[in-house]
Amino acid sequence: MDQRVWLVLPFVFAAAVFGLMGAAGLLTGAWATVPLSSVVSGAGVAVAAAVSGGVRWRRAWSRTWLRWPYLGAVLVLGVAVGAVEVPALAATVVGVPVLVGLVFRLVVQNDESRQTAGCR
């Protein structure tokens, strides 16, 4: 995974989850706002930490000195904005396209992996 992709991964993950939460709130009429949850931000950080071993780091020092402080800062940011409420429509408009983009990227990557495996 490219380092730039990894840097945005916690935010993309959180945006996709908040988009699903906003869509669920709009469809059911249960709520009109979506709280920015520190739990979702923490899950985004956990996903980034889990895949950080596969990142192509540009410099050897950045594997340690960029990875962990960055994840810690993102986690602190997620806790800091944990009580902010966003309109469900805004969460849906931002999050659902992000989710569609993630799924598309995974499908394309999976297809490329299959084609590469077939060439061997």
N, C-alpha and C positions, 0 to 999 in steps of 0.2 A: 504494500500500500504506500502511496506517495505521502510524504510528510504533510503537505498542504491539505490533503483530504482528511488525514487524521486530525489535524488541528480544528477542523470544522465539525468533526463527527459528533461530539457531545451536543452541539447546538442543533444539528440536523436531526439527531435522534429525538431530542426533546421537542423540537418543532413538530415532528411527525406525530408524536404521542399527544401533544396538546391539540393538534388538528383533529385527531380522532376523538378526543374528549369534547372538543367544541362541536363536532358533527353529531356526536351522540346527544349532547345537550340540546342542540337545535331540533334533531329528529324526535326526541321524546318530549321536548318542552319542559324538561326537568329543571334546567337552569339556563340563565341568560349570560352568565359570565363563567370563565374558566380560571381558577386560581393557578398561578405559576407555582407548581409544587416543587419543593426541594427534593422530594422523593424521586420525581421524574428527572430532575437535574442530576441527582446522584446516580440514577440508573444510566444516564448518558455518559457520565464519567466512568462508571464501571465498564460499559461497553468499550469506551476508548482505551481504558487500561488493559482490558482483555485482548484487544487486537494490537496493542502497542509493540508487541514482540515481532510482528510482521511488517513493521514500518521500515521503509528504506530511509534511514537517517542520513542527512547530508554530511554531518560531521559526527565523529565518534563521541565527543563530549556531550552532544545534544541528547543522546539516548538517556543519559542520567540527569543532566543538568537542565534540560528543557522539559522532558517528559513529566517527571513527578511534580515540580513546581507549577507547571501549567495545569495539570489535572487538579492540583490543590486549589489553585486560583479559580478555576471554573466551578469547583464544588463550593467554594466560599461565595462566589457570585450567585450560584443557585440558591443557597441558603438566604442570602441577603434579599433576593427578590421573591422569596417564597410566599409572601403575603399579598403580592400584587395580583389584582384580578383584571383579566383581559376579556373584552366582549367575546362571546362564543362565536359569533360570525367572523370576527377578525382572526381568531385562532383557527377556524376552519379554512378561511380563505388563504392563510399562510401555510398551515400545516398539511392539508390534504395534497396540494401540489408537491410539497416536499416528499410526502410519503410515496406518491406516484413516481417521482423521480428516483427515489431509493429503490423501489421495486424494479423499475426499468433498468437501473444500473446493475442490480443483482442478476437480472435475467440476461442482459448483454454479457456480463462477466462470466456467467455460467456457460453461455453458448460459446464464448471464446475459449474457455477452458476445455470444453468438449472437442472443439475443432483442433486445438493444440494437441490434445491427447490422441486424437485419431491420426495425426501426422507421424507419430512415432512408430 
